[in-house]
Amino acid sequence: MITLIKTLLVNITILFSFTYNANVLFPFKEKQVPHFKHKLTYGLIASFGALLCMLYPIETLGKTHFDLRMIAILIATIYAGLFSGSIVLGCVIIFRYLIGGPYVMVGITVSVLAFVIGILFRRMLLNTQYKLLGSTIIFLVHSLFYITIINSFIPILHLTFYFIYFTVFYFTFVALVFIIEHLIHTNRQIEEMMYLDKLNMVGQMAASIAHEIRNPLATVRGFIQHLSEGTEDEQFKRYSPLILNELDRTNKIITDYLSVARPSEFQLSTLNLERVIQDCVDLLRPFASYSNTTILFQQNDTHYIKGDEHHMKQAIMNVIKNGIESIEEHGEITILLKEDSFRDNVVIHISDTGKGMTGDELKKIGLPFYTTKTKGTGLGSMVTNKIIREMGGMIEYESELNKGTIVKIRLPLTTKQ
């Protein structure tokens, strides 16, 4: 028994080590389709880890070859995808065939089983908020088939082996799932810190130059208005409205800069989130109708958050307005609220049927000066992100070209006062 546990501890150390090494090379990210080189790297690292596990099998069970390589196959298939899992499976099958022995086909079969289970339950585990429950279900289904196979072809196994091996298998698999989820969360926090640094940079620039530019702009606008009223020059009368519009647009850009730079004076209070969203929908419905867009929002419950009502409306209206402007002919904006009782927060889903964004465009949303609009400044999304973060929330974007965009705003819940 001691030898069995010592061997499994070596396997566990190998798997944990290679998981952290994979994150160092290409940090894990939530719901992001990795590039080919990322998939290849993840597949090769997981393969190396699986092969090292196979070099340290349990040696007290005759000519069998038990180790934890199936966990490497499961994790690679679930988190890195079909291609990475296929690389690991291929390497494991080749190496197991070379090792040989009377149970070579059983070893290959259980390896293929892990790959198939990973494919079947991948979407479920990635999408669920309850990772412990999801990983437990995967373990139980995998173990049911695994035990059936080895019990049918390897009669020498005893009850102690089943108990120790599958207990270690379960806790190692669950631990790796939680380690990867923790690394994903940590990587997201690092990206947010880098984003906040960029916000501070833009804020410092804005604070130093915005007021200096605004004053002469106001003077120029006043003179243009005054001259256009008393002139007989037809060309001047014709182009003065255009000049004034451009000056107003410039002034709006400066206002957006200041809203990024100026520390927000939040008037925190308990807000009825459904009522805030309904007010935003009512305000934007005329604009949506003009753009042949329908806004769908149905109140099924009541949720309360701590925040500033004015800033909250500004953030939500920015998101809805962006969705409307992304729709080229006619479409829908759908707003749903989902409570996450496990994290004690609420998620606002704002989805549109617009033109969507590519993966590269999606990465740049919220960066200074980046916009997908022809006349945008890119500051609206920055302001929205800043507001949500200052209220203790998070904002995430999911998009697919020609299919639309989903914006998820996650905010902490509070009780009604």
Disulfide bonds with the S-S distance in Angstrom:
none
